[in-house]
Amino acid sequence: ESGGHFSAMDLGRGSVLTYPLNHLEGYPIVFGSDRRVYVGSPSGEVLRWDPRAKSWGALGKPLFAVPGRGVNHVCALCEGPERWLYAGSCTGERARIHLETAEVQKLPAHAEQGNWYVSAVAALSDGRIAFGFGHVARILVYDPATGTPCLREKTSRLLGDAVEPGPCGSGSPGLPAAWPGRVEPVPP
């Protein structure tokens, strides 16, 4: 919860566990495959709650830090392949942190200059990671296997704009057919 505490209810016992956020906001919230809960924060850290151990704290070092900027919010978060947690910031940075080792890896910077912020991140069925950028309606698909961006989509067919392919491992400029809510690219 914003500015107060992180609370969790033990439904079996009917008790509530409360942990301080130290005046930080606590979102987004992701339930990890390791049965722990991960929470983004404006400190640039990912916080982790382990309900079995009843422990609470930062997963590792901050993912994002802009010198002179007090807020480096982890504002988008999702778990991807091989136990990596992918994150996006309010300044457009992207990084991943490993759930077991807490290793942090910065992802390649966005090729276009602009006033970016990451508004969403989702793991695709083929193992790639889609990042939505606010302010400019962009989607960047990142391929963890190759470490490169695969696809940059300006807008959807609804807005009548085109899809620009990037250096994708599969060589296909299209989104995977199994992706729910897939938007068909508009032919040039």
C-alpha angles and dihedrals in degrees: 000000000000117000098341131059142325109238131186129185122221099216093191093057100025092233130133123223116202128194126184120249091195092232093309126129116247113215150154102036121203127186105218128216086243089066093251128120120237123201129190119223139190089245089074090249131118110226121210131206119194108197093193095053092030089226129147131189148100116314091219141306119343113280094210132035126162111188111246093013117111096195119059097160122195090218101166127040139169139156116248136179123319094019096294118146110213119209141183129200138219088252096053098259119140129201143154132224126198115239094219106033100028088225110162121213123184114222122226115284119255110267095225120072116229150110096294134174126173108240099175143006128193137175112236123218092251093057097260121124124231119209120194116209120207126213093038107038099241132151119201118192114205123200111212091192092063100022092232139113110256108188137012114197116191097196139329130271087265088071094040098236129135135250118241114208119220133195096301124179092226094045089229118126092199129091116253113276092230094060107113112236092020115183115215113230117243112243113244 
